[in-house]
Amino acid sequence: MTEPNEPTDSTARTESNPSAGQFTVTPAAVEGEIDYEKLLERFGADPLTDGQIARFPDHPLLRRRTFYAGRDVDRYLEAAAAGDPHAIVTGRGPSGPMHLGHVLPLYLAKRFQRVTGATVYLPLSDDEKFLAKDQSFDAIGEHTRDNLRDILAVGFDPDRTQIVVDTADADVIYPIAVRLAKHLTPATVDAVYGDQDTVGLQFYPAVQATHLLLPQLVAGRQPTLVPIAVDQDPHVRVCRDVAAREALPVEKPGALLGRFLPSLEGPGKMSSSGDAPSIELTADPETVAETIRTHAYTGGRATLADHRENGGDPTVDVPFQYLRYFFEPDDAALERIAADYRSGELLSGELKEIAIDRITEFLSEHQHRRGELGSLEAELEPFRLPERERRRALERAGVPSPLER
């Protein structure tokens, strides 16, 4: 049931020896310096073409190939261009405060929604985080509520956005996950995700597959695209395999695969790794400035004279990479910054200040919208699945309501 260029379940996990200059990429762990092109060979995904990027809504994350590969992208683009129903699924695992790397796919999804009218589904996997992290339900719940405020602050259209929280929406999520779990064996889960600590984590891929199929179960068969960092691609592949095995009225979801926002520590480090410093969405300007000035790896030279003579390297400079990923939308301005840095005219400290200004401006706008929110219950209500849509999803999944069984 697997497509010709798509790996089977037994090869879905990419893992090697980081100490030998290689890397590990799984949904649970990312180590080493990532070879993104080699990942495509192992995962069986296709690099985005210039033509495909031109058909997407214009956005620096695509234009500069931060999102650089995908699956079934053309099917999604055709539906968007024709004005046919199409959906985006992205979300959040609420194990702590959100930082810059977490929010970039959300702003990309918002752009798609505004330009093409995509319906956006935003699942929060609080159950998985309780199982995977050494935190109480109360702690995970607090993170969930805090993360929801940041998600709402992005500014999605409530008429085209659905937010589901696994434990709060278990009445629809759990029965569908049980239906899908019949097509997931322990051997498949182990092959994709490695040994799991609990039976709860072994079951979770069925919940994740439910997230990715939910737009079609609610609103009917339609192309669905999942913009994710490349380490999360196994979730999509498992769901595609389940969707092919189960007789459901759905298409296999497509994927838009992205590179990692670098850690402030420098090349080869991921923004979500270990104890690396990160910039939270609630950080004040002083904290942003101090964090970047103190921790951001630069591509500058060791001395002022050497830098003036030989210039810096923007390809390894983290402040420049933050600008390139998202925070400097003007391509011409970005190229001027790169050229000035390479020539030695622009110093590392000056480049840090440019990044501080851009990130602070972005956070100021985000935090303003966040501060304007009222009570979470009232703000969230327009984004919740209505009862009729819950029933429809269960019916399409072949799971009648308990009173009808």
C-alpha positions as CSV (number, residue, x, y, z in Angstrom):
1,M,0.0,0.0,0.0
2,T,3.1,2.2,0.0
3,E,3.8,4.6,-2.8
4,P,6.9,3.8,-5.0
5,N,9.0,6.7,-3.6
6,E,7.8,6.3,-0.1
7,P,9.7,4.1,2.5
8,T,7.9,1.3,4.2
9,D,7.2,1.4,7.9
10,S,10.4,-0.5,8.6
11,T,12.6,2.2,7.1
12,A,10.7,5.2,8.2
13,R,13.1,6.1,11.0
14,T,16.4,7.8,10.0
15,E,19.1,7.1,12.5
16,S,22.9,6.9,12.4
17,N,25.9,7.6,14.6
18,P,26.3,11.3,15.3
19,S,29.9,10.7,16.7
20,A,30.9,9.6,13.2
21,G,29.8,12.9,11.6
22,Q,26.3,11.6,10.9
23,F,23.0,12.3,12.4
24,T,19.8,11.1,14.0
25,V,16.3,12.3,13.0
26,T,13.3,10.9,14.7
27,P,10.2,12.5,16.2
28,A,11.7,12.1,19.7
29,A,15.4,13.0,19.0
30,V,17.4,15.1,16.6
31,E,21.2,14.9,16.9
32,G,24.2,15.8,14.8
33,E,24.5,18.1,11.8
34,I,21.6,17.4,9.5
35,D,22.2,16.6,5.8
36,Y,18.8,17.7,4.5
37,E,19.3,16.2,1.0
38,K,20.2,12.8,2.4
39,L,17.1,12.9,4.5
40,L,15.0,13.2,1.4
41,E,16.6,10.1,0.0
42,R,15.9,8.1,3.2
43,F,12.4,9.5,3.7
44,G,11.4,9.2,0.1
45,A,10.1,12.8,-0.2
46,D,10.5,15.1,-3.2
47,P,12.3,18.5,-3.2
48,L,10.0,21.4,-4.0
49,T,10.5,22.7,-7.5
50,D,10.6,26.4,-8.5
51,G,7.2,26.0,-10.1
52,Q,5.6,24.6,-7.0
53,I,7.1,27.3,-4.8
54,A,5.7,29.9,-7.3
55,R,2.2,28.4,-6.9
56,F,2.2,28.7,-3.1
57,P,1.2,32.0,-1.5
58,D,4.4,34.1,-1.3
59,H,6.2,33.7,1.9
60,P,9.9,33.9,2.9
61,L,9.8,30.4,4.5
62,L,9.0,29.0,1.1
63,R,10.7,31.5,-1.1
64,R,14.0,30.9,0.7
65,R,13.4,27.1,0.9
66,T,13.2,26.8,4.6
67,F,10.3,24.5,3.7
68,Y,12.1,22.6,1.0
69,A,10.4,19.3,0.3
70,G,7.0,17.6,0.4
71,R,4.6,14.8,-0.5
72,D,1.5,15.2,-2.7
73,V,2.1,19.0,-3.0
74,D,0.6,19.3,-6.5
75,R,-2.7,17.9,-5.5
76,Y,-3.0,20.5,-2.7
77,L,-1.9,23.3,-5.0
78,E,-4.4,22.4,-7.7
79,A,-7.3,22.5,-5.2
80,A,-6.1,25.8,-3.8
81,A,-5.9,27.4,-7.3
82,A,-9.3,26.1,-8.3
83,G,-11.0,27.3,-5.1
84,D,-11.8,23.7,-4.1
85,P,-11.8,22.7,-0.4
86,H,-8.3,22.2,1.0
87,A,-6.9,22.1,4.5
88,I,-3.8,22.6,6.5
89,V,-3.0,20.7,9.7
90,T,-0.4,21.9,12.1
91,G,-0.4,22.1,15.9
92,R,1.5,22.1,19.1
93,G,2.8,19.7,21.8
94,P,2.3,21.7,24.9
95,S,5.2,20.7,27.1
96,G,6.5,24.3,27.8
97,P,6.3,27.9,26.7
98,M,6.3,28.5,22.9
99,H,9.4,30.0,21.3
100,L,10.2,31.4,17.9
101,G,10.8,28.0,16.2
102,H,7.4,26.7,17.3
103,V,5.4,29.6,15.9
104,L,6.8,29.8,12.3
105,P,4.6,27.0,10.9
106,L,1.6,28.7,12.4
107,Y,2.3,32.0,10.7
108,L,2.8,30.1,7.4
109,A,-0.5,28.4,7.9
110,K,-2.2,31.8,8.5
111,R,-0.7,33.1,5.3
112,F,-2.2,30.1,3.4
113,Q,-5.5,30.7,5.0
114,R,-5.7,34.4,4.1
115,V,-4.6,33.9,0.5
116,T,-6.3,30.7,-0.6
117,G,-9.1,30.2,2.1
118,A,-7.6,27.0,3.5
119,T,-9.2,25.5,6.5
120,V,-6.7,25.2,9.3
121,Y,-6.8,22.5,12.0
122,L,-4.7,22.9,15.1
123,P,-4.5,19.9,17.4
124,L,-2.8,20.1,20.8
125,S,-1.3,16.8,21.9
126,D,-1.5,17.3,25.6
127,D,-2.0,13.6,26.2
128,E,1.3,12.7,24.3
129,K,3.2,15.3,26.3
130,F,1.9,13.9,29.6
131,L,3.1,10.4,28.5
132,A,6.5,11.6,27.1
133,K,7.5,14.2,29.6
134,D,8.1,14.0,33.3
135,Q,5.4,16.5,34.1
136,S,2.0,16.3,35.9
137,F,-1.4,16.7,34.3
138,D,-1.6,20.1,36.0
139,A,1.7,21.2,34.5
140,I,0.8,20.1,31.0
141,G,-2.6,21.7,31.4
142,E,-1.0,25.0,32.4
143,H,1.3,24.8,29.3
144,T,-1.7,24.0,27.1
145,R,-3.6,27.1,28.3
146,D,-0.5,29.3,27.8
147,N,0.2,27.8,24.4
148,L,-3.4,28.4,23.3
149,R,-3.1,32.1,24.0
150,D,-0.1,32.2,21.7
151,I,-1.9,30.2,19.0
152,L,-4.9,32.5,19.2
153,A,-2.6,35.6,19.0
154,V,-1.4,34.5,15.6
155,G,-4.7,35.7,14.3
156,F,-6.4,32.8,12.5
157,D,-9.9,33.2,11.0
158,P,-12.3,31.5,13.4
159,D,-14.7,30.6,10.5
160,R,-11.9,28.6,8.9
161,T,-10.0,27.3,11.9
162,Q,-10.6,24.4,14.3
163,I,-8.6,23.9,17.5
164,V,-8.8,20.5,19.2
165,V,-7.2,19.5,22.5
166,D,-6.8,15.8,22.8
167,T,-8.0,15.4,26.4
168,A,-10.7,18.0,26.0
169,D,-12.0,16.6,22.7
170,A,-11.5,12.9,23.5
171,D,-15.2,12.2,22.6
172,V,-14.3,12.6,18.9
173,I,-10.5,12.0,18.9
174,Y,-10.4,8.7,20.9
175,P,-13.1,6.6,19.0
176,I,-11.5,7.5,15.6
177,A,-8.0,6.7,17.0
178,V,-9.2,3.3,18.2
179,R,-10.6,2.6,14.7
180,L,-7.2,3.5,13.1
181,A,-5.2,1.7,15.7
182,K,-6.4,-1.7,14.3
183,H,-4.0,-1.0,11.4
184,L,-1.0,-0.2,13.6
185,T,1.1,-3.1,14.9
186,P,3.6,-2.9,17.7
187,A,6.3,-3.8,15.2
188,T,5.4,-0.9,12.9
189,V,5.4,1.6,15.8
190,D,8.8,0.2,17.0
191,A,10.2,0.4,13.5
192,V,9.2,4.0,13.1
193,Y,9.6,5.5,16.6
194,G,11.9,3.1,18.4
195,D,11.2,1.5,21.7
196,Q,8.5,3.3,23.6
197,D,8.5,3.6,27.4
198,T,4.7,3.1,27.8
199,V,1.8,1.5,26.0
200,G,0.3,5.0,25.9
201,L,3.1,6.1,23.6
202,Q,2.7,3.0,21.5
203,F,-0.9,4.0,20.9
204,Y,-0.2,7.7,20.3
205,P,0.5,7.3,16.5
206,A,-3.1,6.4,16.1
207,V,-4.1,9.7,17.7
208,Q,-1.7,11.6,15.5
209,A,-3.2,9.9,12.4
210,T,-6.6,11.1,13.7
211,H,-5.4,14.6,13.8
212,L,-4.2,14.5,10.2
213,L,-7.4,12.9,8.8
214,L,-9.8,15.0,10.9
215,P,-10.4,17.8,8.3
216,Q,-11.6,15.2,5.8
217,L,-13.7,13.3,8.4
218,V,-15.3,16.6,9.3
219,A,-15.8,18.2,5.9
220,G,-15.3,15.6,3.3
221,R,-12.6,14.3,1.1
222,Q,-10.1,17.1,0.2
223,P,-6.3,17.6,-0.2
224,T,-4.7,18.2,3.2
225,L,-1.1,19.5,3.7
226,V,0.9,19.2,6.9
227,P,3.7,21.8,7.3
228,I,6.1,20.4,9.8
229,A,9.8,20.2,10.6
230,V,11.4,17.2,8.9
231,D,11.8,15.2,12.1
232,Q,8.0,14.9,12.3
233,D,7.6,13.4,8.9
234,P,7.2,9.8,10.3
235,H,3.8,10.9,11.7
236,V,2.7,11.7,8.2
237,R,4.1,8.5,6.7
238,V,2.4,6.4,9.2
239,C,-0.9,8.2,8.7
240,R,-0.6,7.8,4.9
241,D,-0.1,4.1,5.4
242,V,-3.1,3.8,7.7
243,A,-5.3,5.8,5.4
244,A,-4.4,3.5,2.5
245,R,-5.2,0.4,4.6
246,E,-8.5,1.7,6.1
247,A,-11.6,2.1,3.9
248,L,-12.2,5.7,4.9
249,P,-13.5,8.5,2.6
250,V,-10.2,10.3,2.7
251,E,-7.1,11.1,0.7
252,K,-3.7,10.4,2.1
253,P,-2.5,13.7,3.7
254,G,0.4,15.5,2.0
255,A,3.4,17.1,3.8
256,L,5.4,20.2,3.5
257,L,8.8,19.5,5.2
258,G,10.9,22.2,6.8
259,R,14.4,22.7,8.0
260,F,15.1,23.4,11.7
261,L,15.4,27.0,13.0
262,P,19.0,26.9,14.2
263,S,19.8,27.1,17.9
264,L,21.5,30.2,19.0
265,E,24.5,27.9,19.8
266,G,25.4,27.6,16.2
267,P,25.6,25.3,13.2
268,G,24.4,21.7,13.7
269,K,22.3,22.6,16.7
270,M,18.6,22.6,16.7
271,S,16.5,25.3,18.4
272,S,14.7,22.6,20.5
273,S,17.8,20.8,21.6
274,G,18.7,20.2,25.2
275,D,19.4,23.3,27.3
276,A,20.2,25.6,24.4
277,P,18.9,29.1,24.9
278,S,15.8,30.0,23.0
279,I,13.6,33.1,22.7
280,E,10.1,32.6,24.0
281,L,7.2,34.4,22.5
282,T,6.6,36.3,25.8
283,A,10.2,37.6,26.0
284,D,10.5,41.3,26.6
285,P,12.9,43.4,24.5
286,E,15.6,43.4,27.1
287,T,15.6,39.6,27.3
288,V,15.7,39.3,23.6
289,A,18.6,41.6,23.3
290,E,20.5,40.0,26.2
291,T,19.9,36.5,24.8
292,I,21.1,37.3,21.3
293,R,24.1,39.4,22.4
294,T,25.3,36.8,24.9
295,H,24.5,33.5,23.2
296,A,24.1,33.9,19.4
297,Y,26.9,32.2,17.4
298,T,28.3,34.5,14.8
299,G,30.2,34.1,11.5
300,G,32.5,37.0,12.3
301,R,36.3,37.0,12.6
302,A,38.2,36.9,15.8
303,T,39.5,40.5,15.6
304,L,38.1,43.7,14.2
305,A,40.9,44.1,11.8
306,D,40.6,40.6,10.4
307,H,36.8,41.0,10.0
308,R,37.2,44.4,8.2
309,E,39.8,42.7,5.8
310,N,38.2,39.3,5.2
311,G,34.5,39.7,6.2
312,G,32.1,37.4,7.9
313,D,30.3,34.2,6.9
314,P,26.5,34.7,6.9
315,T,25.9,31.0,6.2
316,V,26.9,30.1,9.7
317,D,25.9,33.3,11.5
318,V,22.8,32.6,13.6
319,P,21.5,36.2,13.7
320,F,21.7,36.3,9.9
321,Q,20.0,32.9,9.6
322,Y,17.1,34.2,11.8
323,L,16.7,37.1,9.5
324,R,16.8,34.7,6.5
325,Y,14.3,32.3,7.8
326,F,11.5,34.8,8.7
327,F,12.4,38.1,10.3
328,E,13.6,40.1,7.3
329,P,10.9,39.7,4.7
330,D,12.6,41.9,2.0
331,D,14.9,39.8,-0.2
332,A,16.8,42.8,-1.4
333,A,17.4,44.1,2.2
334,L,18.5,40.6,3.2
335,E,21.0,40.4,0.3
336,R,22.4,43.8,1.2
337,I,23.0,42.7,4.8
338,A,24.7,39.5,3.6
339,A,26.9,41.5,1.1
340,D,27.9,44.0,3.8
341,Y,28.7,41.2,6.2
342,R,30.9,39.3,3.7
343,S,32.7,42.5,2.8
344,G,33.5,43.3,6.4
345,E,31.6,46.6,6.3
346,L,29.0,45.1,8.7
347,L,30.3,43.9,12.0
348,S,28.9,40.9,14.0
349,G,27.7,43.1,16.8
350,E,25.9,45.3,14.3
351,L,24.3,42.3,12.6
352,K,23.1,41.1,16.0
353,E,21.4,44.5,16.6
354,I,19.6,44.2,13.3
355,A,18.3,40.8,14.3
356,I,17.3,42.1,17.7
357,D,15.3,44.9,16.2
358,R,13.4,42.6,13.7
359,I,12.7,39.9,16.3
360,T,11.6,42.5,18.9
361,E,9.3,44.1,16.4
362,F,7.7,40.8,15.5
363,L,7.3,39.8,19.2
364,S,5.8,43.2,20.1
365,E,3.0,42.8,17.5
366,H,2.4,39.2,18.6
367,Q,2.4,40.1,22.3
368,H,0.0,43.0,21.6
369,R,-2.5,40.6,20.0
370,R,-2.0,38.2,22.9
371,G,-2.6,40.9,25.5
372,E,-5.9,41.9,23.7
373,L,-7.4,38.4,24.3
374,G,-10.1,38.0,26.8
375,S,-10.9,34.9,28.8
376,L,-9.5,31.8,27.2
377,E,-12.8,30.0,27.3
378,A,-14.6,32.8,25.5
379,E,-11.8,33.3,22.9
380,L,-11.5,29.6,22.2
381,E,-15.2,28.9,21.8
382,P,-15.5,30.0,18.1
383,F,-12.6,27.6,17.2
384,R,-14.1,24.5,18.8
385,L,-15.6,21.7,16.8
386,P,-19.4,22.1,16.9
387,E,-21.4,19.1,17.9
388,R,-22.7,18.4,14.4
389,E,-19.2,18.3,13.1
390,R,-18.1,15.9,15.8
391,R,-21.0,13.6,14.9
392,R,-20.1,13.9,11.2
393,A,-16.5,13.0,11.8
394,L,-17.5,9.9,13.8
395,E,-20.0,8.8,11.1
396,R,-17.5,9.2,8.3
397,A,-15.0,7.2,10.3
398,G,-17.6,4.5,10.7
399,V,-17.9,5.0,14.5
400,P,-21.5,5.5,15.5
401,S,-22.3,7.4,18.7
402,P,-22.6,5.3,21.8
403,L,-26.4,5.6,21.9
404,E,-26.6,4.3,18.3
405,R,-24.4,1.3,18.8
